[in-house]
């Protein structure tokens, strides 16, 4: 018997792999339906600075910066007093007495008052302001 080689047209060749659907036309369930692409460039937004009345002396950003500065001064004072409590009880007592007389609401004013108090307090004020 003789084997004959016949050429089949491509449409009649058996497929070994299943037909893959065109994914660009299908919607991915987690992604939702596909959106049509924009052909034009996005228009440029012209934003103006927003004026918010009622802040008076400073912008909200400046107030936030001042509050953060005072907050970090407060944290530095707490750290320094905890260190003084364990290493130098005498300086700790002086610092606690100074804290009872002066408010920590304004960090810069607190450090200025602390440095004016005495030479020992001056060193503590410098340490707190650079902490």
Secondary structure, DSSP 8 states (H G I E B T S, - for coil): ---------GGGS--SS-----TTTS-BTTTBS------S------------TT-TTS-HHHHHHHHHHHHHHHHHHHHHHHHHHHH-HHHHHHHHHHHHHS-SSSHHHHHHHHHHH-HHHHHHHHHHHH-
